[in-house]
Amino acid sequence: MTSIPLSAISAWRPQAPLQRLHFDWLAGVELAVLRLDLIDPLISGNKWFKLAPHLHRAAEQGARGIISLGGAHSNHLHALAAAGQRFSFATVGLLRGHPQETPTVADLQRFGMQLHWLGYGGYRERHRAEFWAPWQVHYPDFLPVPEGGGGLPGALGCAGLPAMVAAQLPALGWGDYHGWWLAAGTGTTLAGLVIGEGGQRTVHGALAVPPDHGVAEQVRGLLSEAAVRDAGYRLVDACRGGFARQDAELLAFMTQSEAQSGLPLEPLYTAKALLALREAIERGEICAGTRLIFMHTGGLQGRRAASVAASEF
């Protein structure tokens, strides 16, 4: 494969529809969903918006490919590998744990991504300053991209999403809205929305990982790097005991919500975030008359593995 084709990447500017949502538990709160899951069958959700700035940087540097990290069900690696296949650039994935067969891993291989399994100890080293050095020796023409497409470039790639919403408000019948509600894994998308909103609206991040995973610190760091005041957002614990933890209440809520709204969800991010919103409304933290944008962050490819876990309940 040749260097990353900047012109082809720049030419693709996906748009996501904004749709009203109706649930009996909204108690006067108005809710609309930004359907980032619909931008593409494979390069879905917020993943492209985090990836695009990294791809532009790689293309400008003449890089031949991208090397990044994730787990055996990673939505980020799935989107990256699919983008590599579509736009004809090489991709390398450094995976957590030991070799295993999952639907996601099968797709990564089918899309042409070169995989390296780091074990669990090796994957924990990813935050060390010297982590990338040996990999850049092995893949000298590849740009390293943080886990989840993180870093300031990934956040800035999401900063334009408020404009996508604003353009569709008249068709929705809304003059304005009060804030966002979305699942947060690394905090990159959340930070991007805070940057894009300029402190005008509150961004609620429903944590899909435990609070001690450092999301708050990552968001503060990104906002500091962007020279943006550390305000305008709120983090809510939605992990239900740990990342990828599922329980009968969550799965029942997901099934009921899908049947009521027609909105497809998955249990690791979107269903947890939506359930956390219901709980916040029930606690009186979100009052009637509030207008919120719920971001569908994609990740539906992960349902294939989640359906196996769901059978345990």
N, C-alpha and C positions, 0 to 999 in steps of 0.2 A: 504493500500500500504506500501511496505517496503522502505528502504532508496534508494536514487538515485543510479542507476546502472552505476558506472563509466566505466566499461569495454564496455558496449553496446554503451555508448555515445562516448567514445574514438574511437570506431571502425568505427563510421560513419564519413566519411570525404568527404563531397559533393564537387563536382567540377562544375564550371559554364563555358559554352562555351563563347568564344570571337568571335564576328561577326562584319563585316564591316557594316556601315550604309551609305546610300546615300540619300541626300536631295538636292534639287535645290538651297537652301539658304546657303549651306556650303561655297561657294565662295573660294574654294581652300583649306579649312580646311579639314583634314582627320579625320574621326570619326569612332571609333569602340565601341561596347557596350559589357560590361561584363554582361551576362544574369543570374544574381543571382536569377531572378524570376523562372528559370528553375531547380533549385537544388532540389525542392520537391514541390508537389502540395499543401501542407499545411504549412510546415515549410519553408517559402519562403523568398527570398531576403536576405538582410543583417542581418535580425533578428537572424538567427541561429549563425552567427559569433559573434554577441554581446552576445548571451545567453550562448554559449558553455563554456567560462571561468567561468561564474557564476555557471554553473552546475558542472563543475569539482571541484570548491571550495566547493560547497554544498556536493558533494559526499565524498570528503576527510574529511569533518567535520561530516559525518554520518547523514546529514539532511534527513528528510523524504519528504520534498517538498520545493517549492518555492512560495513566496508571492511577488506580484508586483502590479504596478499601470498602469492605462490607461483609455481611454475613451470608449464610447459605440461602436466605430468603430476601436479600437486599433489593428494595425497590430502586435505590440509587444505581447499583451496578446493573440492574436489569435495563434501566433507561439508558445508561451509558453504553452498554453493549449493543443495544438496539440502534442507538444513534451512530455508533461506529459502523455497523453494518449498512445503515441507510446512506450515510455520507462518506463512506469508504475511507475510514481511518482506523488504525489499529488500537485495540484496547487491551489492557492488562488488569486483572482483578486480584487483589491480595485478600484472601478470605479468612475469616475467623474460624478457628477450630480445625478439625481434621476432615479429610475427604468424605463427603456424603452425597447421596443422590437426592435431590429435591427438584420439583418442577422448575424452580428458578435457575438452579445450577445447570439443568438440561438446556434451558434457553440460552444461558450465557455461552455455553459451548456451541450451541447451534448458531448463535450470532457471531461466533469467531473470536470470543474473548479468550486470552491466554490466562489460565488460572494458576495461582500459587496458594497453597494452604499453609497458614502460619502457625497452626496450633492456637491454644488459648493464651499461653504465656507470650508467644511471639506477637500476637495481636495486641496485647496490652502495652507493648513497647511503642505503639504508633504515635504517642504524644512526645516521645523523646526527641530532642533536637537532631540527633544523628540518625534517626530511623531511616530517612529516605536515602542516605548516602550510598549504601551498597546497591539499592535498587536503581539509582540513577547511573551507576557504573554499568549495571546489567542492561538497562534500557536508556542509553544516553540521549536519545532523541524523543523521549516521552516527558510530558508535563505531569508532575504529581498533583493530584487533586485530593483534598482532604475527604475524610469519611462523610458521606451524605452530600457531597458537593458544597461543603462548608467554606468558611472563610469570608472575608469581606466581598470578594467578587460574587460569590453565591448570594449573599444578602442583597447586594446592589441589583442583581438580576431579578429579584422579587419586588424591588421598590416601585416598579411600574404597574404592579397589579391594582393598586387603588384607582389608577386612571382607567383600567379596563372596566372596573365596576362603575365608575362615574359616568362613562359613556352609555351605560345601559340603564341608569336609574330612571330616565323619563319613560322608557317602555315598561318599566316595572310599576310606575305610578308613584315612585318615591322622589321627593325633592332632595332628600339627604339621608344619611344614616349615622348612627352613633358610634359604631365600632365593629371590630372583627372578633370571630371565635374560630380557632383552628387548633388542630393537634400540633404539638411541638415535640420533636425528637432531638435535634441538635440546637434548635433555636435560631437557625439561619434564616428561615422564611419569616419567622416572627420579627427578627431584627430588621429584615428588609421592609416589612410593612410599616414598622415604626419609622424607619427612614422615609419611606414614601409618603406617609401620612403627615410628617412634619409636626407631630404632637397634636394634630387637630382631633384625632379620634383615638379611643382606647383599643388596644390590641390584646385580646385575651388568649393566652397560650395554655391549652389543656395538655399538661405534661404526660406523654406516653411512656416516659422513663421515670424512675424514682428521682425525687428532688436532689439526692446526693450525687447524681450523675453530672452535675456541674453545668446544667443548662443556663441557670441564672448568671453564672460567671461568664459563660460564653457570650450570652446576649450583651452583657455589660461591656465585654471586650470589643465586640463588633461595633457597638454604638460609639465607644470611645475612639476606635480606629477611624470611624466615619465622621468624627467630630460632631456627633449628635448628642443632645442632652439625654441623659439616662432617665427617661420618663415616657409616659404614654402607653405603658403596657402592664399587664398583670399575669402572673403565672398561677395556674390552678392545678393541683395534684389530681390527675385522672388515670394514673397507671394501674390502679386496683391491685397494688401489692408487688408490682414488678413489671419490667418490660416483657411483652408478649404473654403476660398472665391473662387468662380468660376464666370466666366463671359463668354459672348458669344464668344469673341475672343479666349480665352483659349480653349474652347470646340471645336470650329471650327478647331483650330490648331491641337488639339489632334486627331480629326477624320481624318484630312488630312494626318497627320504624320503616323498614323496607316495604312491608305490605301496605302501610298507611300512606306512604309518600311516593313510592316507586323509585326512591333514591338508593342505588346500590352502595353498600357499606362494607367495610372489613373490620375485624375485631381488634386490630393492634393500634390503629390510629383514629380513623373517622368515627367508628361506633363509640369508642371510649370518649372522644371529644364531645359527641352529641349527647351522650349520657351525662357527662359532667355539666353540660349546659342545662339539661333538665334539672339536675340536682341543685345547681346555682339558682335557678328560678324558684324551685321549691323552698330554698332557704331565704328567699326574698332579696338576694344579692343583685338580681336583674329585674327591674321593675317594669310594669305594664307601660306600653308606649315606646319602649326602647326598640330601635331598629338595628338589627345585627346582620352582618354578612358572615355566613358560615363557609369556610373554605374547604372544598373537597380536595384533599391533597393527593388523590389517586391511590396507588397501592393495591388496586383490586387484583393484580396478578398474585398477590400473596394469599388470597382466599383459597387457592388450591391446596396449600399446606395447612391453612387454618381450618379447613373443613375436616381434616383428619383429627386435629386437636379437639374440635367441637364435638366429635363423636364420644368423647370421654364424659360429657355432661348429660 
